[in-house]
Amino acid sequence: MIIKQVQKLAENNSFDITNTLHKTADVYLTIPENKKGKGKVMISINGSFHELDAMTEGDKIQTGTVVKIVKLVDNNILIVETL
């Protein structure tokens, strides 16, 4: 049992934004349509929540909507679409 606990401590739990691709997230701040601005999504990765900037190529997405992350642009902005 002690060995299992030590192994858990050795796991790499650092956040890598590429791990968000093809996952679902909840819209935290409304995302404007057609990349006209940024909104925010909340996503859980490796057991911790992250608030990240998001845009959409389609219609406006309201707060509370569940979305799928489809692309990553500029290495820190998620492109999402509704499910």
C-alpha positions in Angstrom: 0.0 0.0 0.0 2.8 2.4 0.8 4.5 1.7 -2.6 1.2 2.6 -4.4 1.0 5.9 -2.6 4.6 6.7 -3.5 3.9 5.9 -7.1 1.0 8.3 -7.2 3.3 11.1 -6.0 5.6 10.3 -8.9 2.9 10.8 -11.5 3.3 13.8 -13.8 0.2 16.0 -13.2 1.5 19.1 -14.9 -1.1 20.8 -17.2 -0.6 20.6 -20.9 -3.2 22.4 -23.0 -2.9 19.9 -25.8 -4.6 17.4 -23.5 -7.8 19.3 -23.9 -8.3 18.4 -27.6 -11.4 16.3 -28.3 -12.6 16.6 -24.6 -15.8 18.3 -23.4 -16.0 21.5 -21.3 -18.6 23.8 -19.9 -19.0 27.4 -21.2 -18.2 29.7 -18.3 -18.5 33.1 -20.2 -20.5 33.4 -23.4 -18.5 32.8 -26.5 -19.2 35.3 -29.4 -20.0 33.9 -32.9 -17.6 33.5 -35.8 -14.4 34.2 -33.9 -15.5 37.8 -33.1 -14.3 37.5 -29.5 -13.2 35.2 -26.7 -15.3 33.5 -24.0 -14.2 31.1 -21.3 -14.7 27.4 -20.7 -14.1 25.3 -17.6 -12.5 21.9 -18.1 -11.2 19.2 -15.8 -7.9 17.7 -16.7 -6.0 15.3 -14.4 -8.5 16.0 -11.6 -8.1 19.8 -11.5 -10.2 22.5 -13.1 -8.9 25.0 -15.6 -10.5 28.2 -16.9 -9.4 28.7 -20.5 -10.0 31.2 -23.3 -12.2 29.8 -26.1 -13.6 30.9 -29.5 -16.1 29.3 -31.9 -16.3 29.3 -35.7 -20.1 29.0 -35.6 -23.0 30.6 -33.7 -22.7 32.3 -30.3 -22.5 29.8 -27.4 -24.3 30.7 -24.2 -23.0 30.2 -20.6 -23.7 26.7 -19.3 -23.5 24.9 -22.7 -21.4 21.8 -23.0 -18.9 22.1 -25.8 -16.2 19.9 -27.5 -12.7 21.2 -28.0 -11.9 20.8 -31.7 -8.7 22.9 -32.3 -6.0 24.8 -30.5 -4.8 28.2 -31.9 -2.0 30.4 -30.9 -1.1 27.7 -28.3 -3.5 29.0 -25.8 -7.0 29.6 -27.3 -9.4 26.7 -27.8 -11.7 26.4 -30.7 -14.9 24.8 -29.6 -18.3 23.6 -31.0 -21.5 22.6 -29.4 -22.3 19.0 -29.0 
